Amino acid sequence: MSGQDSANGPRTPKPYNPLEKRRLAESIVRELLARPAEPLPPPELFVGAGIYLIYYTGEHILYKPLAALNNTEPTHPIYVGQAAGPGARKGGFDEGTKQPALFNRLSQHSGSLRQVTNLDIEDFRCRYLVVDDIWIGLAESLLIERYRPLWNVVVDGFGNHDPGSGRHQGKRPNWDTLHPGRAWASRLQPSTLSLVAIEQRVRAYLLALSQS
């Protein structure tokens, strides 16, 4: 019986902790998912740091299974990301950045998509949420764990920046091999994986997603 000794000793239920990290992260994720999907980038400038989801709804031959899942209402992000304020690594408990960190990050992504030759910015939507810096990493980790987005876990490099002058001896991200067009990526060394190998990984991922 509950609360009584038994042959194996008393039952010891785990105490409910409303401040457990996962519960805190889930509350942020629920708030994010309640927001409407908007164009990428959002049409109006806003300030603050936070988290975001990017969805694909277009006709790229590789991504058709994913786009089909997002046709009516975006539910399966292709990418999860975050943008912390400029002072996030310095500590402190202020009310959050007054800079448009999250808006700028989404705008950077839209700039990348406009440069590539085989994607159309009109085929992307986003959800975003301004969040206090202290919770951003926690919520992002839960989102990646939950959705395992294609451009986070299978095709790396979408969120990369130009490494800068004199630093182009590194490998080209797989994302840029799959989606060529970013000028800085063209100056890097060839990717470790071939285009065919990357496409095979994408197909395997989307097949598993469609069967789940």
N, CA, C and O of each residue as an XYZ file, in Angstrom:
848
protein
N       0.834     -1.194      0.000
C       0.000      0.000      0.000
C       0.868      1.242      0.000
O       1.996      1.216      0.491
N       0.344      2.340     -0.553
C       1.107      3.568     -0.653
C       1.479      4.083      0.721
O       0.633      4.168      1.611
N       2.722      4.420      0.890
C       3.180      5.014      2.139
C       3.463      4.024      3.241
O       3.852      4.444      4.331
N       3.286      2.692      3.018
C       3.523      1.683      4.038
C       4.730      0.847      3.668
O       5.113      0.732      2.504
N       5.326      0.253      4.729
C       6.462     -0.633      4.500
C       6.004     -1.878      3.765
O       4.856     -2.301      3.895
N       6.887     -2.449      3.011
C       6.628     -3.719      2.347
C       7.855     -4.588      2.518
O       8.811     -4.222      3.202
N       7.808     -5.748      1.879
C       8.960     -6.649      1.991
C      10.210     -5.997      1.437
O      11.321     -6.313      1.862
N      10.037     -5.109      0.510
C      11.183     -4.431     -0.105
C      11.422     -3.045      0.470
O      12.222     -2.281     -0.069
N      10.742     -2.715      1.552
C      10.891     -1.395      2.152
C       9.804     -0.447      1.667
O       9.057     -0.786      0.750
N       9.706      0.706      2.253
C       8.645      1.656      1.899
C       8.828      2.211      0.489
O       9.950      2.381      0.012
N       7.710      2.487     -0.161
C       7.757      3.131     -1.468
C       8.211      4.576     -1.295
O       7.826      5.245     -0.336
N       9.011      5.039     -2.204
C       9.556      6.402     -2.080
C       9.280      7.176     -3.358
O      10.141      7.249     -4.235
N       8.088      7.755     -3.475
C       7.780      8.541     -4.674
C       8.750      9.707     -4.839
O       9.203     10.310     -3.867
N       9.049     10.001     -6.092
C       9.922     11.136     -6.365
C       9.161     12.425     -6.107
O       8.077     12.614     -6.659
N       9.698     13.319     -5.282
C       8.995     14.583     -4.998
C       8.840     15.409     -6.269
O       9.755     15.494     -7.088
N       7.670     16.014     -6.417
C       7.440     16.898     -7.551
C       8.228     18.187     -7.354
O       8.156     18.822     -6.302
N       8.969     18.556     -8.370
C       9.764     19.779     -8.316
C       9.339     20.688     -9.457
O       9.737     20.460    -10.599
N       8.537     21.720     -9.177
C       8.062     22.591    -10.255
C       9.172     23.374    -10.935
O       8.979     23.919    -12.021
N      10.341     23.431    -10.293
C      11.460     24.171    -10.857
C      12.503     23.255    -11.492
O      13.618     23.690    -11.779
N      12.144     21.984    -11.713
C      13.051     21.074    -12.402
C      13.384     21.622    -13.787
O      12.519     22.186    -14.459
N      14.623     21.460    -14.210
C      15.064     22.078    -15.460
C      14.195     21.691    -16.649
O      13.844     22.546    -17.461
N      13.847     20.421    -16.759
C      13.048     20.000    -17.907
C      11.672     20.645    -17.884
O      11.163     21.029    -18.937
N      11.057     20.775    -16.714
C       9.744     21.412    -16.644
C       9.838     22.886    -17.026
O       8.957     23.419    -17.700
N      10.893     23.525    -16.597
C      11.078     24.922    -16.977
C      11.233     25.044    -18.487
O      10.630     25.916    -19.112
N      12.041     24.170    -19.067
C      12.235     24.208    -20.512
C      10.933     23.926    -21.251
O      10.632     24.578    -22.252
N      10.157     22.955    -20.763
C       8.899     22.616    -21.422
C       7.916     23.771    -21.392
O       7.149     23.957    -22.336
N       7.929     24.549    -20.318
C       7.019     25.692    -20.257
C       7.394     26.738    -21.303
O       6.514     27.375    -21.882
N       8.694     26.920    -21.550
C       9.144     27.861    -22.577
C       8.779     27.346    -23.960
O       8.328     28.112    -24.812
N       8.971     26.053    -24.185
C       8.651     25.453    -25.478
C       7.156     25.569    -25.764
O       6.770     25.868    -26.895
N       6.316     25.340    -24.771
C       4.868     25.483    -24.979
C       4.521     26.902    -25.416
O       3.691     27.101    -26.304
N       5.150     27.871    -24.799
C       4.891     29.258    -25.160
C       5.352     29.545    -26.587
O       4.669     30.247    -27.333
N       6.499     29.008    -26.962
C       6.997     29.189    -28.327
C       6.036     28.578    -29.341
O       5.716     29.213    -30.346
N       5.574     27.359    -29.093
C       4.717     26.659    -30.039
C       3.332     27.290    -30.146
O       2.618     27.061    -31.123
N       2.957     28.072    -29.159
C       1.672     28.767    -29.209
C       1.722     29.998    -30.111
O       0.681     30.553    -30.462
N       2.922     30.425    -30.487
C       3.065     31.594    -31.346
C       2.765     31.229    -32.797
O       3.050     30.110    -33.223
N       2.197     32.154    -33.553
C       1.915     31.863    -34.967
C       3.198     31.785    -35.785
O       4.184     32.452    -35.474
N       3.177     30.971    -36.824
C       4.306     30.912    -37.752
C       4.282     32.164    -38.621
O       3.227     32.569    -39.110
N       5.449     32.772    -38.812
C       5.566     34.017    -39.567
C       6.550     33.838    -40.726
O       7.281     32.849    -40.775
N       6.566     34.787    -41.650
C       7.586     34.747    -42.703
C       8.984     34.847    -42.098
O       9.164     35.295    -40.965
N       9.953     34.423    -42.876
C      11.355     34.556    -42.485
C      12.032     35.550    -43.430
O      12.064     35.319    -44.639
N      12.579     36.660    -42.898
C      12.575     37.070    -41.499
C      11.234     37.677    -41.118
O      10.424     37.973    -41.996
N      10.980     37.870    -39.813
C       9.734     38.509    -39.395
C       9.597     39.897    -40.017
O      10.601     40.574    -40.240
N       8.384     40.323    -40.297
C       8.190     41.587    -41.016
C       8.502     42.836    -40.203
O       8.757     43.893    -40.780
N       8.489     42.737    -38.874
C       8.707     43.915    -38.040
C       9.915     43.724    -37.128
O      10.102     42.659    -36.539
N      10.725     44.763    -37.022
C      11.880     44.757    -36.128
C      11.424     44.652    -34.677
O      10.434     45.275    -34.290
N      12.138     43.871    -33.876
C      11.859     43.784    -32.434
C      13.177     43.588    -31.706
O      14.165     43.161    -32.303
N      13.192     43.897    -30.420
C      14.403     43.745    -29.629
C      14.281     42.514    -28.738
O      13.183     42.026    -28.473
N      15.427     42.024    -28.285
C      15.448     40.900    -27.370
C      16.202     39.710    -27.925
O      16.432     39.602    -29.129
N      16.581     38.820    -27.026
C      17.225     37.556    -27.364
C      16.201     36.436    -27.222
O      15.116     36.653    -26.683
N      16.540     35.236    -27.703
C      15.578     34.156    -27.550
C      15.859     32.940    -28.405
O      16.995     32.682    -28.803
N      14.801     32.202    -28.677
C      14.881     30.934    -29.387
C      13.947     30.975    -30.598
O      13.049     31.814    -30.675
N      14.175     30.044    -31.553
C      13.346     30.061    -32.751
C      13.335     28.692    -33.428
O      14.211     27.854    -33.213
N      12.308     28.503    -34.254
C      12.162     27.333    -35.105
C      12.015     27.819    -36.538
O      11.335     28.814    -36.790
N      12.646     27.129    -37.478
C      12.496     27.437    -38.903
C      11.897     26.214    -39.585
O      12.330     25.083    -39.365
N      10.890     26.468    -40.421
C      10.164     25.397    -41.112
C      10.325     25.542    -42.623
O      10.438     26.648    -43.151
N      10.332     24.387    -43.310
C      10.394     24.391    -44.773
C       9.074     23.892    -45.348
O       8.515     22.909    -44.863
N       8.568     24.578    -46.396
C       7.287     24.210    -46.990
C       7.345     24.152    -48.523
O       6.300     24.135    -49.173
N       8.540     24.121    -49.106
C       8.685     24.265    -50.546
C       8.729     22.969    -51.326
O       8.268     21.926    -50.863
N       9.303     23.055    -52.540
C       9.259     21.957    -53.508
C      10.619     21.306    -53.761
O      10.751     20.526    -54.704
N      11.624     21.604    -52.952
C      12.922     20.943    -53.156
C      12.715     19.434    -53.110
O      12.092     18.915    -52.183
N      13.237     18.733    -54.110
C      12.969     17.311    -54.261
C      13.347     16.498    -53.026
O      12.641     15.554    -52.673
N      14.445     16.849    -52.368
C      14.865     16.109    -51.182
C      13.925     16.326    -50.007
O      13.709     15.423    -49.199
N      13.365     17.534    -49.918
C      12.628     17.917    -48.725
C      11.118     17.762    -48.847
O      10.384     18.166    -47.944
N      10.646     17.189    -49.936
C       9.190     17.074    -50.115
C       8.497     16.343    -48.963
O       7.417     16.769    -48.556
N       9.071     15.253    -48.413
C       8.402     14.599    -47.282
C       8.271     15.531    -46.075
O       7.267     15.489    -45.365
N       9.268     16.357    -45.848
C       9.216     17.301    -44.728
C       8.212     18.414    -45.013
O       7.438     18.793    -44.134
N       8.222     18.936    -46.235
C       7.291     20.000    -46.596
C       5.851     19.522    -46.487
O       4.971     20.291    -46.103
N       5.604     18.262    -46.821
C       4.246     17.727    -46.743
C       3.719     17.754    -45.307
O       2.524     17.951    -45.087
N       4.596     17.559    -44.347
C       4.194     17.592    -42.944
C       3.869     19.007    -42.476
O       3.180     19.189    -41.473
N       4.367     20.016    -43.207
C       4.199     21.409    -42.799
C       3.211     22.184    -43.658
O       3.072     23.397    -43.496
N       2.522     21.503    -44.570
C       1.665     22.200    -45.523
C       0.511     22.933    -44.855
O       0.258     24.097    -45.165
N      -0.191     22.269    -43.943
C      -1.349     22.883    -43.297
C      -0.925     23.794    -42.158
O      -1.313     24.961    -42.104
N      -0.139     23.261    -41.265
C       0.368     24.016    -40.115
C       1.785     23.546    -39.847
O       2.003     22.347    -39.672
N       2.760     24.454    -39.808
C       4.140     24.037    -39.559
C       4.291     23.310    -38.224
O       3.984     23.860    -37.166
N       4.765     22.072    -38.289
C       4.916     21.263    -37.083
C       6.285     20.617    -36.960
O       6.663     20.187    -35.870
N       7.046     20.536    -38.067
C       8.324     19.823    -38.056
C       9.435     20.767    -38.518
O       9.644     20.933    -39.720
N      10.141     21.382    -37.582
C      11.185     22.342    -37.971
C      12.341     21.671    -38.676
O      12.713     20.537    -38.371
N      12.902     22.399    -39.627
C      14.116     21.946    -40.291
C      15.347     22.432    -39.537
O      16.449     21.915    -39.725
N      15.146     23.440    -38.675
C      16.273     23.998    -37.916
C      15.760     24.640    -36.627
O      14.706     25.276    -36.605
N      16.526     24.458    -35.566
C      16.286     25.087    -34.266
C      17.497     25.931    -33.917
O      18.633     25.494    -34.104
N      17.267     27.134    -33.412
C      18.401     27.977    -33.050
C      18.090     28.921    -31.912
O      16.977     28.954    -31.387
N      19.096     29.685    -31.545
C      18.970     30.649    -30.474
C      19.849     31.844    -30.750
O      20.814     31.768    -31.511
N      19.504     32.938    -30.127
C      20.309     34.160    -30.216
C      20.355     34.780    -28.836
O      19.340     35.253    -28.323
N      21.527     34.777    -28.241
C      21.705     35.376    -26.916
C      22.088     36.839    -27.062
O      22.604     37.260    -28.098
N      21.832     37.598    -26.023
C      22.205     39.006    -26.028
C      23.706     39.189    -25.994
O      24.427     38.257    -25.637
N      24.197     40.362    -26.354
C      25.646     40.594    -26.419
C      26.360     40.439    -25.088
O      27.568     40.206    -25.074
N      25.655     40.560    -23.970
C      26.304     40.427    -22.668
C      25.990     39.139    -21.959
O      26.229     39.023    -20.757
N      25.447     38.144    -22.687
C      24.964     36.925    -22.054
C      26.062     36.145    -21.354
O      25.802     35.491    -20.344
N      27.294     36.198    -21.873
C      28.377     35.403    -21.292
C      29.076     36.110    -20.140
O      30.016     35.570    -19.556
N      28.628     37.297    -19.814
C      29.270     38.053    -18.737
C      28.565     37.878    -17.406
O      28.999     38.426    -16.394
N      27.467     37.108    -17.401
C      26.736     36.909    -16.170
C      25.792     38.061    -15.895
O      25.656     38.980    -16.703
N      25.139     38.000    -14.736
C      24.218     39.056    -14.358
C      22.777     38.638    -14.561
O      22.494     37.650    -15.239
N      21.864     39.401    -13.965
C      20.453     39.097    -14.011
C      19.663     40.325    -14.414
O      18.726     40.721    -13.721
N      20.040     40.935    -15.543
C      19.307     42.105    -15.990
C      18.009     41.669    -16.677
O      17.701     40.478    -16.713
N      17.274     42.590    -17.204
C      15.975     42.296    -17.789
C      16.073     41.845    -19.238
O      15.047     41.669    -19.896
N      17.266     41.658    -19.742
C      17.429     41.197    -21.116
C      17.982     42.288    -22.001
O      17.924     43.474    -21.676
N      18.519     41.859    -23.127
C      19.144     42.803    -24.035
C      18.113     43.724    -24.682
O      16.977     43.329    -24.943
N      18.532     44.945    -24.930
C      17.695     45.900    -25.660
C      18.114     45.964    -27.131
O      17.679     46.843    -27.875
N      18.970     45.015    -27.536
C      19.408     44.908    -28.916
C      18.525     43.895    -29.661
O      17.976     42.987    -29.036
N      18.384     44.034    -30.969
C      17.558     43.091    -31.743
C      18.301     41.796    -32.066
O      18.401     41.406    -33.229
N      18.819     41.135    -31.035
C      19.670     39.961    -31.256
C      18.923     38.852    -31.990
O      19.453     38.275    -32.939
N      17.708     38.551    -31.564
C      16.945     37.470    -32.182
C      16.499     37.849    -33.594
O      16.586     37.032    -34.510
N      16.034     39.056    -33.772
C      15.645     39.518    -35.107
C      16.835     39.482    -36.059
O      16.703     39.061    -37.208
N      18.004     39.927    -35.579
C      19.195     39.933    -36.430
C      19.600     38.524    -36.841
O      20.021     38.295    -37.975
N      19.471     37.580    -35.911
C      19.848     36.204    -36.242
C      18.918     35.634    -37.316
O      19.378     34.978    -38.251
N      17.639     35.877    -37.187
C      16.695     35.406    -38.195
C      16.951     36.092    -39.542
O      16.796     35.481    -40.599
N      17.340     37.348    -39.488
C      17.661     38.070    -40.720
C      18.919     37.507    -41.371
O      18.998     37.422    -42.596
N      19.905     37.123    -40.556
C      21.112     36.497    -41.101
C      20.775     35.187    -41.819
O      21.308     34.899    -42.890
N      19.894     34.412    -41.222
C      19.481     33.163    -41.859
C      18.784     33.428    -43.188
O      19.026     32.729    -44.172
N      17.925     34.428    -43.215
C      17.237     34.733    -44.472
C      18.240     35.193    -45.528
O      18.069     34.910    -46.713
N      19.286     35.902    -45.101
C      20.335     36.297    -46.036
C      21.048     35.096    -46.622
O      21.347     35.075    -47.816
N      21.326     34.092    -45.797
C      21.954     32.867    -46.297
C      21.065     32.179    -47.317
O      21.540     31.738    -48.364
N      19.776     32.086    -47.015
C      18.858     31.381    -47.908
C      18.685     32.109    -49.236
O      18.476     31.479    -50.272
N      18.771     33.423    -49.203
C      18.636     34.191    -50.445
C      19.856     34.015    -51.356
O      19.761     34.215    -52.567
N      20.984     33.645    -50.780
C      22.203     33.500    -51.579
C      22.287     32.166    -52.315
O      22.924     32.081    -53.364
N      21.659     31.138    -51.784
C      21.853     29.810    -52.366
C      21.029     29.655    -53.633
O      20.058     30.379    -53.856
N      21.430     28.708    -54.447
C      20.854     28.576    -55.787
C      19.640     27.664    -55.849
O      18.904     27.705    -56.836
N      19.402     26.845    -54.833
C      18.340     25.840    -54.947
C      17.312     25.899    -53.821
O      16.614     24.917    -53.565
N      17.216     27.043    -53.148
C      16.189     27.255    -52.138
C      15.557     28.620    -52.360
O      16.188     29.523    -52.908
N      14.308     28.766    -51.932
C      13.564     30.016    -52.088
C      13.134     30.499    -50.713
O      12.478     29.758    -49.980
N      13.487     31.721    -50.347
C      13.160     32.268    -49.037
C      11.660     32.249    -48.778
O      11.238     32.175    -47.624
N      10.848     32.314    -49.826
C       9.394     32.315    -49.654
C       8.871     30.978    -49.139
O       7.715     30.886    -48.724
N       9.701     29.949    -49.159
C       9.283     28.615    -48.715
C       9.595     28.361    -47.244
O       9.479     27.228    -46.776
N       9.984     29.390    -46.519
C      10.355     29.213    -45.118
C       9.455     30.034    -44.205
O       9.035     31.141    -44.545
N       9.169     29.463    -43.037
C       8.408     30.147    -41.988
C       9.196     29.999    -40.684
O      10.102     29.172    -40.584
N       8.842     30.800    -39.702
C       9.540     30.700    -38.419
C       8.594     30.982    -37.261
O       7.603     31.699    -37.402
N       8.918     30.411    -36.135
C       8.334     30.778    -34.846
C       9.476     31.243    -33.959
O      10.574     30.690    -34.024
N       9.237     32.238    -33.141
C      10.308     32.733    -32.274
C       9.714     33.241    -30.978
O       8.530     33.571    -30.905
N      10.554     33.300    -29.954
C      10.122     33.745    -28.641
C      11.264     34.477    -27.962
O      12.361     33.934    -27.829
N      11.018     35.692    -27.535
C      12.002     36.432    -26.742
C      12.022     35.838    -25.337
O      10.982     35.711    -24.691
N      13.210     35.478    -24.876
C      13.378     34.759    -23.616
C      14.530     35.394    -22.837
O      15.504     35.847    -23.439
N      14.430     35.432    -21.510
C      15.567     35.866    -20.709
C      16.772     34.985    -21.014
O      16.645     33.771    -21.168
N      17.935     35.609    -21.097
C      19.151     34.902    -21.503
C      19.396     33.615    -20.717
O      19.884     32.634    -21.278
N      19.069     33.607    -19.450
C      19.415     32.471    -18.595
C      18.703     31.187    -19.027
O      19.167     30.091    -18.712
N      17.567     31.312    -19.755
C      16.788     30.136    -20.143
C      16.990     29.735    -21.600
O      16.468     28.704    -22.023
N      17.717     30.502    -22.360
C      17.800     30.263    -23.803
C      18.435     28.911    -24.128
O      17.864     28.128    -24.888
N      19.590     28.635    -23.570
C      20.280     27.380    -23.868
C      19.477     26.162    -23.445
O      19.460     25.149    -24.144
N      18.813     26.261    -22.304
C      17.996     25.157    -21.799
C      16.867     24.837    -22.769
O      16.637     23.674    -23.100
N      16.166     25.865    -23.223
C      15.046     25.647    -24.142
C      15.530     25.135    -25.500
O      14.901     24.259    -26.095
N      16.632     25.674    -25.984
C      17.160     25.212    -27.266
C      17.521     23.732    -27.202
O      17.226     22.982    -28.133
N      18.152     23.308    -26.120
C      18.536     21.902    -25.986
C      17.312     20.989    -26.010
O      17.338     19.932    -26.641
N      16.244     21.391    -25.329
C      15.037     20.569    -25.322
C      14.417     20.503    -26.710
O      13.948     19.442    -27.123
N      14.405     21.613    -27.434
C      13.843     21.624    -28.784
C      14.620     20.709    -29.724
O      14.023     19.971    -30.508
N      15.933     20.755    -29.650
C      16.748     19.881    -30.512
C      16.534     18.418    -30.141
O      16.443     17.560    -31.018
N      16.454     18.136    -28.856
C      16.203     16.771    -28.407
C      14.845     16.278    -28.881
O      14.711     15.122    -29.281
N      13.843     17.141    -28.843
C      12.483     16.744    -29.205
C      12.330     16.539    -30.698
O      11.740     15.547    -31.127
N      12.849     17.455    -31.496
C      12.585     17.438    -32.931
C      13.700     16.832    -33.774
O      13.450     16.409    -34.903
N      14.920     16.780    -33.255
C      16.059     16.294    -34.034
C      16.039     16.906    -35.437
O      16.011     16.164    -36.420
N      16.052     18.242    -35.559
C      15.869     18.881    -36.867
C      16.973     18.524    -37.856
O      18.134     18.347    -37.490
N      16.574     18.425    -39.109
C      17.473     17.979    -40.175
C      18.751     18.802    -40.235
O      19.843     18.240    -40.314
N      18.632     20.116    -40.200
C      19.801     20.978    -40.341
C      20.576     21.148    -39.036
O      21.600     21.831    -39.015
N      20.107     20.542    -37.957
C      20.880     20.504    -36.715
C      21.653     19.212    -36.560
O      22.804     19.216    -36.123
N      21.012     18.089    -36.921
C      21.600     16.788    -36.574
C      22.096     15.974    -37.764
O      22.831     15.005    -37.571
N      21.715     16.339    -38.995
C      22.120     15.555    -40.163
C      22.990     16.365    -41.112
O      24.044     15.893    -41.537
N      22.568     17.567    -41.447
C      23.297     18.432    -42.382
C      23.806     19.649    -41.611
O      23.037     20.561    -41.309
N      25.072     19.661    -41.299
C      25.619     20.728    -40.467
C      26.004     21.945    -41.304
O      26.289     21.834    -42.496
N      26.005     23.117    -40.648
C      26.598     24.293    -41.263
C      25.679     25.440    -41.598
O      26.159     26.522    -41.937
N      24.362     25.247    -41.517
C      23.448     26.329    -41.886
C      23.713     27.587    -41.066
O      23.683     28.693    -41.606
N      23.969     27.434    -39.780
C      24.165     28.582    -38.907
C      25.585     29.116    -38.866
O      25.874     30.022    -38.084
N      26.484     28.577    -39.691
C      27.875     29.015    -39.676
C      28.042     30.424    -40.249
O      27.234     30.892    -41.052
N      29.111     31.079    -39.813
C      29.472     32.401    -40.319
C      30.760     32.300    -41.134
O      31.488     31.311    -41.056
N      31.016     33.327    -41.902
C      32.282     33.450    -42.615
C      33.419     33.414    -41.601
O      33.447     34.242    -40.691
N      34.369     32.467    -41.733
C      35.468     32.385    -40.764
C      36.414     33.570    -40.828
O      37.228     33.751    -39.923
N      36.328     34.376    -41.869
C      37.163     35.569    -41.956
C      38.348     35.394    -42.873
O      38.707     34.281    -43.259
N      38.947     36.519    -43.215
C      40.083     36.538    -44.131
C      41.227     35.686    -43.610
O      41.576     35.759    -42.432
N      41.808     34.882    -44.483
C      42.941     34.057    -44.106
C      42.580     32.794    -43.375
O      43.472     32.067    -42.940
N      41.282     32.499    -43.220
C      40.860     31.309    -42.477
C      40.030     30.375    -43.344
O      39.097     29.734    -42.859
N      40.360     30.301    -44.592
C      39.569     29.502    -45.509
C      40.234     28.176    -45.864
O      39.999     27.628    -46.940
N      41.053     27.671    -44.969
C      41.652     26.359    -45.179
C      40.797     25.249    -44.594
O      41.092     24.069    -44.781
N      39.731     25.625    -43.881
C      38.848     24.628    -43.299
C      37.933     23.988    -44.338
O      37.910     24.394    -45.500
N      37.187     22.987    -43.901
C      36.292     22.256    -44.776
C      34.977     23.022    -44.969
O      34.479     23.663    -44.043
N      34.440     22.946    -46.149
C      33.143     23.535    -46.445
C      32.065     22.767    -45.682
O      32.076     21.537    -45.704
N      31.145     23.439    -45.016
C      30.068     22.727    -44.321
C      29.244     21.889    -45.289
O      29.074     22.252    -46.453
N      28.737     20.770    -44.796
C      27.908     19.917    -45.637
C      26.691     20.676    -46.174
O      26.237     20.422    -47.289
N      26.172     21.600    -45.379
C      24.997     22.374    -45.815
C      25.312     23.144    -47.094
O      24.469     23.242    -47.985
N      26.513     23.685    -47.184
C      26.888     24.476    -48.355
C      27.194     23.611    -49.567
O      27.099     24.087    -50.699
N      27.554     22.364    -49.359
C      27.690     21.438    -50.484
C      26.311     21.090    -51.039
O      26.128     20.987    -52.252
N      25.353     20.911    -50.150
C      23.986     20.596    -50.554
C      23.276     21.816    -51.138
O      22.446     21.695    -52.039
N      23.621     23.009    -50.602
C      22.953     24.246    -51.025
C      24.010     25.310    -51.349
O      24.243     26.206    -50.537
N      24.643     25.227    -52.503
C      25.728     26.151    -52.848
C      25.214     27.566    -53.105
O      24.066     27.771    -53.500
N      26.095     28.530    -52.871
C      25.753     29.913    -53.178
C      26.350     30.932    -52.236
O      26.576     32.074    -52.635
N      26.615     30.551    -50.983
C      27.225     31.506    -50.066
C      28.678     31.732    -50.491
O      29.469     30.792    -50.573
N      29.005     32.981    -50.756
C      30.314     33.292    -51.339
C      31.454     32.832    -50.451
O      32.434     32.272    -50.944
N      31.344     33.059    -49.155
C      32.447     32.699    -48.266
C      32.654     31.186    -48.229
O      33.790     30.728    -48.108
N      31.581     30.402    -48.330
C      31.711     28.948    -48.278
C      32.400     28.405    -49.523
O      33.074     27.376    -49.466
N      32.230     29.096    -50.647
C      32.859     28.635    -51.887
C      34.376     28.718    -51.818
O      35.068     28.063    -52.596
N      34.900     29.518    -50.893
C      36.355     29.660    -50.763
C      36.973     28.614    -49.841
O      38.197     28.541    -49.724
N      36.150     27.813    -49.193
C      36.650     26.773    -48.299
C      37.034     25.514    -49.081
O      36.708     25.373    -50.259
N      37.719     24.624    -48.414
C      38.088     23.343    -49.011
C      36.846     22.452    -49.134
O      35.883     22.649    -48.393
N      36.845     21.486    -50.044
C      35.670     20.622    -50.226
C      35.247     19.938    -48.926
O      36.071     19.651    -48.058
N      33.956     19.688    -48.816
C      33.413     19.008    -47.640
C      34.002     17.608    -47.498
O      34.467     17.015    -48.471
N      33.975     17.098    -46.289
C      34.425     15.732    -46.045
C      33.535     14.732    -46.771
O      34.022     13.734    -47.301
N      32.220     15.000    -46.797
C      31.275     14.121    -47.477
C      30.977     14.637    -48.877
O      30.982     15.845    -49.110
N      30.723     13.744    -49.789
C      30.326     14.126    -51.140
C      28.857     14.532    -51.145
O      28.122     14.250    -50.198
N      28.439     15.192    -52.214
C      27.037     15.569    -52.358
C      26.147     14.336    -52.314
O      25.101     14.355    -51.666
N      26.538     13.283    -52.982
C      25.736     12.057    -53.007
C      25.579     11.489    -51.602
O      24.485     11.069    -51.225
N      26.653     11.471    -50.826
C      26.592     10.937    -49.467
C      25.688     11.781    -48.576
O      24.942     11.243    -47.758
N      25.754     13.100    -48.733
C      24.892     13.986    -47.940
C      23.433     13.751    -48.296
O      22.581     13.669    -47.411
N      23.141     13.642    -49.588
C      21.758     13.398    -50.022
C      21.248     12.065    -49.488
O      20.079     11.953    -49.119
N      22.106     11.063    -49.444
C      21.697      9.765    -48.898
C      21.327      9.883    -47.428
O      20.365      9.265    -46.974
N      22.086     10.674    -46.688
C      21.779     10.882    -45.268
C      20.438     11.583    -45.091
O      19.655     11.243    -44.204
N      20.189     12.564    -45.947
C      18.918     13.289    -45.869
C      17.756     12.346    -46.158
O      16.760     12.357    -45.435
N      17.867     11.540    -47.190
C      16.789     10.624    -47.546
C      16.523      9.621    -46.419
O      15.370      9.320    -46.114
N      17.575      9.114    -45.813
C      17.407      8.155    -44.712
C      16.711      8.815    -43.523
O      15.838      8.217    -42.894
N      17.101     10.034    -43.227
C      16.476     10.770    -42.114
C      14.992     10.980    -42.380
O      14.167     10.736    -41.501
N      14.642     11.430    -43.586
C      13.249     11.753    -43.901
C      12.399     10.483    -44.010
O      11.211     10.506    -43.688
N      12.992      9.393    -44.456
C      12.268      8.123    -44.478
C      11.909      7.703    -43.053
O      10.780      7.295    -42.783
N      12.878      7.805    -42.149
C      12.609      7.447    -40.749
C      11.561      8.377    -40.148
O      10.714      7.941    -39.368
N      11.619      9.666    -40.511
C      10.652     10.630    -39.988
C       9.244     10.297    -40.471
O       8.291     10.366    -39.696
N       9.109      9.940    -41.735
C       7.797      9.649    -42.288
C       7.193      8.371    -41.707
O       5.975      8.188    -41.725
N       8.049      7.490    -41.193
C       7.566      6.220    -40.633
C       7.354      6.277    -39.133
O       6.860      5.324    -38.529
N       7.732      7.406    -38.529
C       7.605      7.511    -37.061
C       6.199      7.909    -36.652
O       5.917      8.043    -35.461
